[in-house]
Amino acid sequence: MGDTKLGKKLKEAREKLKLTQKQVAEKAGVTTNWYARFERGEENASQETRNTILKILKIKVSYQVN
């Protein structure tokens, strides 16, 4: 399973930037369904994909959930 705390942070950042899940998924090169599951904490991502999504959403790549 993925990380629900990170997912919440992703959703908040995405909504603040007025982006849809589809828009983030397209920019990250993943499917909309996969991104939606990742945002809900139901999927894991490679470090590269995770960093790409964090950059798209303007979250520091060093962001760690404790």
C-alpha positions in Angstrom: 0.0 0.0 0.0 1.0 3.6 -0.5 1.1 6.5 1.8 -2.2 8.2 2.7 -0.4 11.2 4.4 1.5 11.9 1.2 -1.7 11.4 -0.8 -3.5 14.1 1.3 -0.5 16.5 0.7 -0.7 15.8 -3.1 -4.4 16.4 -3.2 -4.1 19.7 -1.3 -1.3 20.9 -3.5 -3.1 19.8 -6.7 -6.3 21.6 -5.7 -4.3 24.8 -4.7 -2.8 24.8 -8.2 -6.3 24.2 -9.7 -5.1 21.0 -11.5 -7.2 17.9 -12.2 -5.9 14.4 -11.5 -5.9 13.9 -15.3 -3.7 17.0 -15.8 -1.2 15.8 -13.2 -1.2 12.3 -14.6 -0.6 13.5 -18.1 2.3 15.7 -17.0 3.8 12.8 -15.0 3.4 10.2 -17.8 1.0 7.9 -15.8 -2.6 7.0 -16.2 -5.3 9.0 -14.5 -6.6 5.9 -12.8 -3.1 5.1 -11.4 -2.6 8.7 -10.2 -6.0 8.7 -8.5 -5.1 5.5 -6.6 -1.7 6.9 -5.8 -3.3 10.1 -4.4 -5.6 7.9 -2.2 -2.6 6.0 -0.9 -3.6 2.8 -2.7 -0.5 2.7 -4.9 3.3 3.0 -4.5 5.5 4.9 -7.0 9.1 4.6 -8.0 11.3 7.3 -6.6 11.5 8.9 -10.1 7.8 9.0 -10.6 7.2 10.3 -7.0 9.8 13.1 -7.5 8.2 14.0 -10.9 4.8 14.3 -9.3 6.2 16.4 -6.4 7.8 18.8 -8.9 4.6 19.1 -10.9 2.7 20.0 -7.7 5.5 22.3 -6.5 6.2 20.3 -3.3 9.9 20.1 -2.3 11.3 16.8 -3.5 12.9 16.3 -0.1 9.4 16.2 1.4 9.2 13.2 3.8 6.1 11.9 5.6 6.9 11.0 9.2 
